[in-house]
């Protein structure tokens, strides 16, 4: 496994080193990247699709998950009832990454719909897509009372419902040939998606140590006053699990999503449905190379490994262009590869609101652009050269300063009004500003001991609040990791820190 991965990495090194990057720095980066891939214990099986199970948790998770499946059905020519449409041609895509077929040829999502209160799931099961899902994979808490926007309640109920929920997960995993991993959709701010989601992440990491865990995690809107008073506690406790249990976190920041809906889609007061449709676009495009494979990025590990050089630096931000609504046909303009790639680097197109970088020290760690449309590879090369010449993207000093590009096929059943479109998956050190913001909000409440009675009702917090303080330490260390990643000595610093952490575990 090491030999195969390292051979591929050497190709990357030769390519990047042509442009003057110090080979020793590249080699250190390559070894770090190789370790990340090897530690996943995943063999590459390029001839066989790798199955992915999606877990939708809570109100937010089920809403964005529902829009995701609607989008996938549209792109693969699958009807709301799960049958292949008459116009659809089988064999041009890999439906079985996210779907499997029943005996009657009905396509069924590899999805679990989990919630502690019934409203959202009931609305899904009353929709035209009700017959799409396996009803055995829809789980509602019997008391239906929800988690009351309380992380502690969601986590506690997750513990109590462990056997029932993991019976469903195990059954789905056993029925998935060549399972590669899990995708989890949730919010970090409420009760079920954050609390129960945290519990399930912990157990998945223990139960399936060789499988990847990727999340689409929705962060709260900072421009609105939340009616969830314990939101800072919920967010920090969830961030701890996202840091320690997930292999990759795609951050979906409601602050930025609402801004983009205002500025680019001209929606004065965007609804949840409109924001969720925007999120479903990000989710579907980020998985196109898995569903419409070419010669690279055909599975999750190939997609994520070049983006994540070390295990802690696994929080990704996204950008997408061009954005239009169905009614916004007047703003359709000519698009080129260079125009799309240049726009993807503009902060106003990023779906994470990091705020201004006053010290100008934050850098890209890695970038993957997924480009769709009428594209000639030479246009991509010329665009990358132009971006490099104009220094439009500033990279960390210890890794390859290169933008990776995947040319992805689009669904033949979905017409686009643009010749070229693109999604950027980026690892950027400025994302730590989101975590700093969460720490600041947490500290304000914790200093006053505010609203802790809601947590003390649960056994995990009844006699001891150390869980909160430990979560703060983990998130603070994550901020420090991203800050040091802007410096040239990051790899040696990270190696020393990892060695010290391993020694501590052995001595316990």
TORFI-468171 format. One record per residue (C-alpha): residue number from 1; x, y, z. Coordinates in steps of 0.1 Angstrom, whole numbers, plus 5000, padded with zeros to 4 digits. Layout:
BEGIN
[rec NUM, [X, Y, Z]];
...
% end
This chain:
BEGIN
[rec 1, [5000, 5000, 5000]];
[rec 2, [5028, 5024, 5009]];
[rec 3, [5046, 5016, 4976]];
[rec 4, [5015, 5023, 4955]];
[rec 5, [5007, 5055, 4972]];
[rec 6, [5043, 5068, 4972]];
[rec 7, [5047, 5061, 4935]];
[rec 8, [5017, 5083, 4928]];
[rec 9, [5031, 5109, 4951]];
[rec 10, [5064, 5110, 4933]];
[rec 11, [5046, 5120, 4901]];
[rec 12, [5031, 5149, 4920]];
[rec 13, [5065, 5159, 4933]];
[rec 14, [5081, 5159, 4899]];
[rec 15, [5053, 5180, 4885]];
[rec 16, [5054, 5206, 4913]];
[rec 17, [5092, 5207, 4916]];
[rec 18, [5094, 5219, 4880]];
[rec 19, [5082, 5252, 4892]];
[rec 20, [5110, 5257, 4917]];
[rec 21, [5095, 5244, 4950]];
[rec 22, [5122, 5229, 4972]];
[rec 23, [5123, 5191, 4967]];
[rec 24, [5130, 5184, 5004]];
[rec 25, [5099, 5204, 5014]];
[rec 26, [5079, 5185, 4988]];
[rec 27, [5092, 5152, 5001]];
[rec 28, [5083, 5160, 5037]];
[rec 29, [5048, 5169, 5026]];
[rec 30, [5046, 5137, 5005]];
[rec 31, [5056, 5115, 5034]];
[rec 32, [5030, 5132, 5056]];
[rec 33, [5003, 5128, 5029]];
[rec 34, [5013, 5091, 5025]];
[rec 35, [5010, 5085, 5062]];
[rec 36, [4975, 5099, 5062]];
[rec 37, [4964, 5075, 5034]];
[rec 38, [4981, 5045, 5049]];
[rec 39, [4966, 5051, 5083]];
[rec 40, [4931, 5047, 5068]];
[rec 41, [4939, 5010, 5061]];
[rec 42, [4920, 5013, 5028]];
[rec 43, [4930, 4993, 4997]];
[rec 44, [4924, 5009, 4964]];
[rec 45, [4899, 4989, 4943]];
[rec 46, [4896, 5010, 4911]];
[rec 47, [4876, 4985, 4891]];
[rec 48, [4849, 4982, 4918]];
[rec 49, [4826, 5010, 4930]];
[rec 50, [4831, 5018, 4967]];
[rec 51, [4798, 5019, 4986]];
[rec 52, [4791, 5049, 5009]];
[rec 53, [4764, 5050, 5036]];
[rec 54, [4748, 5084, 5044]];
[rec 55, [4736, 5092, 5079]];
[rec 56, [4711, 5121, 5082]];
[rec 57, [4707, 5133, 5118]];
[rec 58, [4682, 5158, 5132]];
[rec 59, [4661, 5184, 5115]];
[rec 60, [4690, 5201, 5096]];
[rec 61, [4707, 5168, 5086]];
[rec 62, [4675, 5153, 5072]];
[rec 63, [4665, 5185, 5053]];
[rec 64, [4699, 5188, 5035]];
[rec 65, [4700, 5150, 5030]];
[rec 66, [4666, 5151, 5014]];
[rec 67, [4676, 5177, 4990]];
[rec 68, [4708, 5158, 4982]];
[rec 69, [4689, 5126, 4973]];
[rec 70, [4664, 5146, 4952]];
[rec 71, [4695, 5160, 4933]];
[rec 72, [4711, 5126, 4929]];
[rec 73, [4678, 5111, 4915]];
[rec 74, [4676, 5139, 4890]];
[rec 75, [4713, 5135, 4879]];
[rec 76, [4710, 5097, 4875]];
[rec 77, [4676, 5095, 4859]];
[rec 78, [4659, 5079, 4888]];
[rec 79, [4622, 5087, 4895]];
[rec 80, [4609, 5098, 4929]];
[rec 81, [4597, 5062, 4934]];
[rec 82, [4632, 5048, 4928]];
[rec 83, [4627, 5034, 4893]];
[rec 84, [4650, 5042, 4864]];
[rec 85, [4633, 5067, 4840]];
[rec 86, [4626, 5055, 4805]];
[rec 87, [4650, 5081, 4790]];
[rec 88, [4679, 5070, 4813]];
[rec 89, [4707, 5049, 4800]];
[rec 90, [4721, 5024, 4824]];
[rec 91, [4759, 5019, 4827]];
[rec 92, [4771, 5054, 4821]];
[rec 93, [4775, 5061, 4858]];
[rec 94, [4781, 5045, 4891]];
[rec 95, [4747, 5046, 4909]];
[rec 96, [4758, 5019, 4933]];
[rec 97, [4782, 5042, 4952]];
[rec 98, [4751, 5058, 4969]];
[rec 99, [4723, 5035, 4958]];
[rec 100, [4716, 4998, 4956]];
[rec 101, [4689, 4979, 4937]];
[rec 102, [4661, 4959, 4952]];
[rec 103, [4648, 4927, 4936]];
[rec 104, [4623, 4947, 4916]];
[rec 105, [4651, 4970, 4902]];
[rec 106, [4640, 4998, 4925]];
[rec 107, [4669, 5020, 4934]];
[rec 108, [4672, 5026, 4972]];
[rec 109, [4696, 5051, 4988]];
[rec 110, [4722, 5038, 5011]];
[rec 111, [4708, 5062, 5037]];
[rec 112, [4697, 5062, 5073]];
[rec 113, [4672, 5089, 5084]];
[rec 114, [4676, 5094, 5122]];
[rec 115, [4657, 5119, 5144]];
[rec 116, [4644, 5123, 5179]];
[rec 117, [4613, 5142, 5169]];
[rec 118, [4591, 5133, 5139]];
[rec 119, [4582, 5165, 5121]];
[rec 120, [4609, 5166, 5093]];
[rec 121, [4609, 5128, 5087]];
[rec 122, [4571, 5128, 5085]];
[rec 123, [4573, 5155, 5059]];
[rec 124, [4598, 5134, 5039]];
[rec 125, [4576, 5103, 5041]];
[rec 126, [4546, 5123, 5030]];
[rec 127, [4565, 5137, 4999]];
[rec 128, [4566, 5121, 4964]];
[rec 129, [4600, 5106, 4974]];
[rec 130, [4585, 5085, 5003]];
[rec 131, [4589, 5052, 4984]];
[rec 132, [4625, 5060, 4975]];
[rec 133, [4638, 5051, 5010]];
[rec 134, [4640, 5017, 5028]];
[rec 135, [4615, 5021, 5056]];
[rec 136, [4636, 4999, 5078]];
[rec 137, [4663, 5026, 5077]];
[rec 138, [4640, 5054, 5090]];
[rec 139, [4644, 5057, 5128]];
[rec 140, [4624, 5079, 5150]];
[rec 141, [4626, 5080, 5188]];
[rec 142, [4595, 5063, 5203]];
[rec 143, [4588, 5092, 5227]];
[rec 144, [4592, 5118, 5199]];
[rec 145, [4602, 5145, 5223]];
[rec 146, [4634, 5155, 5206]];
[rec 147, [4666, 5167, 5223]];
[rec 148, [4654, 5202, 5231]];
[rec 149, [4683, 5218, 5213]];
[rec 150, [4705, 5204, 5241]];
[rec 151, [4737, 5185, 5231]];
[rec 152, [4737, 5166, 5264]];
[rec 153, [4702, 5153, 5258]];
[rec 154, [4710, 5143, 5223]];
[rec 155, [4742, 5125, 5233]];
[rec 156, [4724, 5107, 5262]];
[rec 157, [4696, 5096, 5240]];
[rec 158, [4721, 5083, 5215]];
[rec 159, [4736, 5061, 5242]];
[rec 160, [4702, 5047, 5251]];
[rec 161, [4693, 5040, 5215]];
[rec 162, [4727, 5026, 5206]];
[rec 163, [4715, 4990, 5200]];
[rec 164, [4685, 4999, 5178]];
[rec 165, [4705, 5024, 5157]];
[rec 166, [4736, 5003, 5153]];
[rec 167, [4715, 4973, 5143]];
[rec 168, [4704, 4994, 5113]];
[rec 169, [4739, 5006, 5106]];
[rec 170, [4754, 4971, 5108]];
[rec 171, [4727, 4957, 5085]];
[rec 172, [4733, 4984, 5060]];
[rec 173, [4771, 4979, 5062]];
[rec 174, [4768, 4942, 5058]];
[rec 175, [4747, 4946, 5027]];
[rec 176, [4772, 4971, 5011]];
[rec 177, [4798, 4954, 4990]];
[rec 178, [4832, 4970, 4994]];
[rec 179, [4821, 4997, 5019]];
[rec 180, [4844, 5026, 5019]];
[rec 181, [4829, 5048, 5045]];
[rec 182, [4802, 5070, 5060]];
[rec 183, [4789, 5105, 5051]];
[rec 184, [4772, 5122, 5080]];
[rec 185, [4748, 5152, 5075]];
[rec 186, [4741, 5173, 5106]];
[rec 187, [4741, 5207, 5123]];
[rec 188, [4766, 5215, 5151]];
[rec 189, [4743, 5239, 5169]];
[rec 190, [4711, 5220, 5179]];
[rec 191, [4705, 5189, 5200]];
[rec 192, [4700, 5158, 5178]];
[rec 193, [4725, 5166, 5150]];
[rec 194, [4751, 5178, 5174]];
[rec 195, [4746, 5155, 5205]];
[rec 196, [4734, 5123, 5189]];
[rec 197, [4756, 5130, 5159]];
[rec 198, [4786, 5132, 5183]];
[rec 199, [4777, 5099, 5199]];
[rec 200, [4773, 5081, 5166]];
[rec 201, [4806, 5095, 5153]];
[rec 202, [4824, 5082, 5184]];
[rec 203, [4809, 5048, 5180]];
[rec 204, [4814, 5046, 5142]];
[rec 205, [4851, 5054, 5147]];
[rec 206, [4853, 5025, 5173]];
[rec 207, [4831, 5001, 5154]];
[rec 208, [4845, 5007, 5119]];
[rec 209, [4881, 5018, 5124]];
[rec 210, [4891, 5010, 5088]];
[rec 211, [4863, 5031, 5072]];
[rec 212, [4864, 5068, 5064]];
[rec 213, [4840, 5092, 5082]];
[rec 214, [4832, 5124, 5062]];
[rec 215, [4807, 5150, 5074]];
[rec 216, [4788, 5178, 5059]];
[rec 217, [4785, 5200, 5090]];
[rec 218, [4763, 5231, 5092]];
[rec 219, [4776, 5259, 5113]];
[rec 220, [4752, 5285, 5128]];
[rec 221, [4744, 5319, 5113]];
[rec 222, [4764, 5345, 5132]];
[rec 223, [4744, 5374, 5118]];
[rec 224, [4713, 5363, 5136]];
[rec 225, [4706, 5361, 5173]];
[rec 226, [4700, 5324, 5180]];
[rec 227, [4670, 5313, 5201]];
[rec 228, [4691, 5283, 5212]];
[rec 229, [4708, 5298, 5243]];
[rec 230, [4732, 5268, 5248]];
[rec 231, [4743, 5269, 5211]];
[rec 232, [4780, 5278, 5221]];
[rec 233, [4781, 5247, 5243]];
[rec 234, [4766, 5225, 5216]];
[rec 235, [4790, 5238, 5190]];
[rec 236, [4821, 5233, 5210]];
[rec 237, [4812, 5198, 5222]];
[rec 238, [4805, 5188, 5186]];
[rec 239, [4837, 5204, 5173]];
[rec 240, [4856, 5181, 5197]];
[rec 241, [4841, 5150, 5180]];
[rec 242, [4846, 5164, 5145]];
[rec 243, [4883, 5170, 5154]];
[rec 244, [4889, 5136, 5169]];
[rec 245, [4865, 5112, 5151]];
[rec 246, [4860, 5125, 5116]];
[rec 247, [4885, 5120, 5088]];
[rec 248, [4871, 5150, 5068]];
[rec 249, [4847, 5178, 5076]];
[rec 250, [4831, 5199, 5049]];
[rec 251, [4821, 5231, 5067]];
[rec 252, [4788, 5246, 5056]];
[rec 253, [4786, 5280, 5072]];
[rec 254, [4751, 5294, 5074]];
[rec 255, [4765, 5329, 5077]];
[rec 256, [4782, 5327, 5044]];
[rec 257, [4754, 5307, 5027]];
[rec 258, [4729, 5334, 5036]];
[rec 259, [4753, 5361, 5023]];
[rec 260, [4758, 5343, 4990]];
[rec 261, [4721, 5338, 4986]];
[rec 262, [4717, 5376, 4992]];
[rec 263, [4745, 5388, 4970]];
[rec 264, [4747, 5363, 4942]];
[rec 265, [4712, 5348, 4940]];
[rec 266, [4695, 5381, 4948]];
[rec 267, [4673, 5365, 4975]];
[rec 268, [4665, 5391, 5001]];
[rec 269, [4653, 5367, 5027]];
[rec 270, [4664, 5332, 5016]];
[rec 271, [4643, 5304, 5030]];
[rec 272, [4657, 5272, 5045]];
[rec 273, [4646, 5254, 5014]];
[rec 274, [4666, 5277, 4992]];
[rec 275, [4697, 5274, 5014]];
[rec 276, [4693, 5236, 5015]];
[rec 277, [4691, 5236, 4977]];
[rec 278, [4724, 5255, 4976]];
[rec 279, [4740, 5229, 5000]];
[rec 280, [4727, 5200, 4979]];
[rec 281, [4745, 5215, 4949]];
[rec 282, [4778, 5215, 4969]];
[rec 283, [4772, 5179, 4980]];
[rec 284, [4763, 5166, 4946]];
[rec 285, [4792, 5183, 4928]];
[rec 286, [4817, 5172, 4954]];
[rec 287, [4807, 5136, 4947]];
[rec 288, [4806, 5137, 4909]];
[rec 289, [4840, 5121, 4905]];
[rec 290, [4828, 5091, 4925]];
[rec 291, [4796, 5088, 4905]];
[rec 292, [4810, 5097, 4870]];
[rec 293, [4845, 5083, 4874]];
[rec 294, [4875, 5090, 4852]];
[rec 295, [4911, 5080, 4857]];
[rec 296, [4915, 5096, 4892]];
[rec 297, [4895, 5107, 4923]];
[rec 298, [4873, 5077, 4918]];
[rec 299, [4868, 5069, 4954]];
[rec 300, [4867, 5088, 4987]];
[rec 301, [4903, 5082, 4998]];
[rec 302, [4916, 5094, 4964]];
[rec 303, [4894, 5125, 4966]];
[rec 304, [4903, 5135, 5002]];
[rec 305, [4940, 5124, 5007]];
[rec 306, [4956, 5151, 4986]];
[rec 307, [4936, 5177, 5005]];
[rec 308, [4945, 5165, 5040]];
[rec 309, [4982, 5164, 5047]];
[rec 310, [4979, 5156, 5085]];
[rec 311, [4951, 5141, 5105]];
[rec 312, [4941, 5172, 5124]];
[rec 313, [4940, 5195, 5094]];
[rec 314, [4908, 5180, 5079]];
[rec 315, [4883, 5209, 5078]];
[rec 316, [4875, 5219, 5043]];
[rec 317, [4858, 5250, 5029]];
[rec 318, [4840, 5251, 4995]];
[rec 319, [4832, 5276, 4968]];
[rec 320, [4810, 5272, 4937]];
[rec 321, [4805, 5293, 4906]];
[rec 322, [4785, 5303, 4887]];
[rec 323, [4755, 5305, 4909]];
[rec 324, [4721, 5313, 4894]];
[rec 325, [4685, 5305, 4903]];
[rec 326, [4660, 5290, 4878]];
[rec 327, [4644, 5324, 4874]];
[rec 328, [4677, 5343, 4871]];
[rec 329, [4683, 5336, 4834]];
[rec 330, [4692, 5372, 4826]];
[rec 331, [4725, 5370, 4845]];
[rec 332, [4738, 5341, 4825]];
[rec 333, [4772, 5351, 4810]];
[rec 334, [4800, 5335, 4790]];
[rec 335, [4821, 5313, 4812]];
[rec 336, [4857, 5301, 4807]];
[rec 337, [4880, 5278, 4827]];
[rec 338, [4901, 5307, 4838]];
[rec 339, [4871, 5328, 4848]];
[rec 340, [4857, 5300, 4868]];
[rec 341, [4890, 5291, 4885]];
[rec 342, [4897, 5328, 4893]];
[rec 343, [4862, 5333, 4908]];
[rec 344, [4866, 5302, 4930]];
[rec 345, [4896, 5319, 4946]];
[rec 346, [4876, 5351, 4955]];
[rec 347, [4866, 5352, 4993]];
[rec 348, [4831, 5363, 4984]];
[rec 349, [4825, 5330, 4967]];
[rec 350, [4836, 5309, 4997]];
[rec 351, [4809, 5292, 5017]];
[rec 352, [4827, 5299, 5049]];
[rec 353, [4827, 5334, 5065]];
[rec 354, [4862, 5337, 5080]];
[rec 355, [4863, 5375, 5082]];
[rec 356, [4892, 5397, 5071]];
[rec 357, [4928, 5384, 5074]];
[rec 358, [4942, 5416, 5089]];
[rec 359, [4978, 5402, 5093]];
[rec 360, [4977, 5385, 5058]];
[rec 361, [4993, 5354, 5072]];
[rec 362, [4967, 5327, 5064]];
[rec 363, [4974, 5304, 5035]];
[rec 364, [4960, 5276, 5014]];
[rec 365, [4971, 5242, 5024]];
[rec 366, [4956, 5225, 4994]];
[rec 367, [4930, 5231, 4966]];
[rec 368, [4910, 5207, 4945]];
[rec 369, [4889, 5222, 4917]];
[rec 370, [4862, 5200, 4902]];
[rec 371, [4855, 5215, 4868]];
[rec 372, [4824, 5205, 4847]];
[rec 373, [4815, 5214, 4812]];
[rec 374, [4832, 5219, 4778]];
[rec 375, [4868, 5219, 4789]];
[rec 376, [4900, 5212, 4771]];
[rec 377, [4929, 5201, 4794]];
[rec 378, [4952, 5226, 4778]];
[rec 379, [4928, 5254, 4791]];
[rec 380, [4932, 5240, 4826]];
[rec 381, [4970, 5241, 4823]];
[rec 382, [4970, 5277, 4810]];
[rec 383, [4946, 5288, 4837]];
[rec 384, [4968, 5273, 4865]];
[rec 385, [4999, 5290, 4849]];
[rec 386, [4980, 5324, 4848]];
[rec 387, [4969, 5320, 4884]];
[rec 388, [5005, 5312, 4895]];
[rec 389, [5019, 5342, 4875]];
[rec 390, [4994, 5366, 4891]];
[rec 391, [4999, 5350, 4926]];
[rec 392, [4962, 5347, 4931]];
[rec 393, [4966, 5318, 4956]];
[rec 394, [4991, 5319, 4985]];
[rec 395, [5001, 5285, 4998]];
[rec 396, [5018, 5273, 5030]];
[rec 397, [5056, 5272, 5029]];
[rec 398, [5060, 5235, 5037]];
[rec 399, [5039, 5219, 5009]];
[rec 400, [5034, 5218, 4972]];
[rec 401, [5020, 5251, 4959]];
[rec 402, [4997, 5236, 4933]];
[rec 403, [4960, 5237, 4925]];
[rec 404, [4948, 5202, 4916]];
[rec 405, [4920, 5200, 4890]];
[rec 406, [4896, 5171, 4884]];
[rec 407, [4877, 5173, 4851]];
[rec 408, [4844, 5157, 4859]];
[rec 409, [4816, 5146, 4836]];
[rec 410, [4781, 5160, 4842]];
[rec 411, [4748, 5143, 4842]];
[rec 412, [4733, 5140, 4807]];
[rec 413, [4699, 5145, 4822]];
[rec 414, [4704, 5179, 4838]];
[rec 415, [4708, 5209, 4815]];
[rec 416, [4731, 5237, 4825]];
[rec 417, [4729, 5273, 4813]];
[rec 418, [4767, 5276, 4816]];
[rec 419, [4794, 5262, 4794]];
[rec 420, [4817, 5257, 4824]];
[rec 421, [4811, 5255, 4862]];
[rec 422, [4833, 5246, 4891]];
[rec 423, [4835, 5236, 4927]];
[rec 424, [4865, 5243, 4949]];
[rec 425, [4873, 5221, 4979]];
[rec 426, [4900, 5240, 4998]];
[rec 427, [4920, 5234, 5030]];
[rec 428, [4928, 5270, 5042]];
[rec 429, [4943, 5280, 5075]];
[rec 430, [4918, 5309, 5079]];
[rec 431, [4891, 5284, 5088]];
[rec 432, [4904, 5285, 5124]];
[rec 433, [4887, 5318, 5127]];
[rec 434, [4854, 5299, 5129]];
[rec 435, [4867, 5279, 5158]];
[rec 436, [4881, 5310, 5175]];
[rec 437, [4846, 5325, 5173]];
[rec 438, [4831, 5294, 5188]];
[rec 439, [4856, 5295, 5216]];
[rec 440, [4849, 5332, 5223]];
[rec 441, [4811, 5325, 5225]];
[rec 442, [4817, 5295, 5248]];
[rec 443, [4840, 5315, 5271]];
[rec 444, [4814, 5342, 5276]];
[rec 445, [4788, 5316, 5288]];
[rec 446, [4812, 5294, 5307]];
[rec 447, [4826, 5323, 5327]];
[rec 448, [4792, 5332, 5340]];
[rec 449, [4782, 5295, 5344]];
[rec 450, [4751, 5304, 5323]];
[rec 451, [4725, 5278, 5313]];
[rec 452, [4744, 5248, 5327]];
[rec 453, [4713, 5235, 5345]];
[rec 454, [4701, 5221, 5312]];
[rec 455, [4733, 5200, 5310]];
[rec 456, [4734, 5189, 5346]];
[rec 457, [4700, 5171, 5341]];
[rec 458, [4720, 5145, 5321]];
[rec 459, [4742, 5119, 5338]];
[rec 460, [4773, 5129, 5317]];
[rec 461, [4772, 5163, 5333]];
[rec 462, [4754, 5157, 5366]];
[rec 463, [4785, 5157, 5389]];
[rec 464, [4812, 5169, 5366]];
[rec 465, [4816, 5196, 5339]];
[rec 466, [4850, 5185, 5328]];
[rec 467, [4836, 5173, 5295]];
[rec 468, [4830, 5210, 5285]];
[rec 469, [4865, 5220, 5296]];
[rec 470, [4881, 5191, 5277]];
[rec 471, [4862, 5201, 5246]];
[rec 472, [4875, 5236, 5249]];
[rec 473, [4911, 5223, 5252]];
[rec 474, [4907, 5202, 5220]];
[rec 475, [4893, 5231, 5200]];
[rec 476, [4919, 5255, 5213]];
[rec 477, [4946, 5230, 5202]];
[rec 478, [4929, 5228, 5168]];
[rec 479, [4932, 5266, 5164]];
[rec 480, [4969, 5264, 5174]];
[rec 481, [4975, 5236, 5148]];
[rec 482, [4960, 5257, 5120]];
[rec 483, [4980, 5288, 5131]];
[rec 484, [5013, 5269, 5132]];
[rec 485, [5004, 5254, 5098]];
[rec 486, [5011, 5289, 5083]];
[rec 487, [5047, 5286, 5093]];
[rec 488, [5077, 5268, 5077]];
[rec 489, [5084, 5246, 5108]];
[rec 490, [5049, 5230, 5109]];
[rec 491, [5059, 5195, 5100]];
[rec 492, [5086, 5192, 5126]];
[rec 493, [5062, 5209, 5152]];
[rec 494, [5035, 5184, 5143]];
[rec 495, [5058, 5154, 5145]];
[rec 496, [5070, 5164, 5180]];
[rec 497, [5034, 5170, 5191]];
[rec 498, [5022, 5137, 5178]];
[rec 499, [5051, 5119, 5195]];
[rec 500, [5043, 5135, 5228]];
[rec 501, [5007, 5126, 5225]];
[rec 502, [5015, 5090, 5217]];
[rec 503, [5038, 5089, 5248]];
[rec 504, [5010, 5103, 5270]];
[rec 505, [4986, 5076, 5257]];
[rec 506, [5012, 5048, 5264]];
[rec 507, [5018, 5061, 5299]];
[rec 508, [4981, 5062, 5308]];
% end
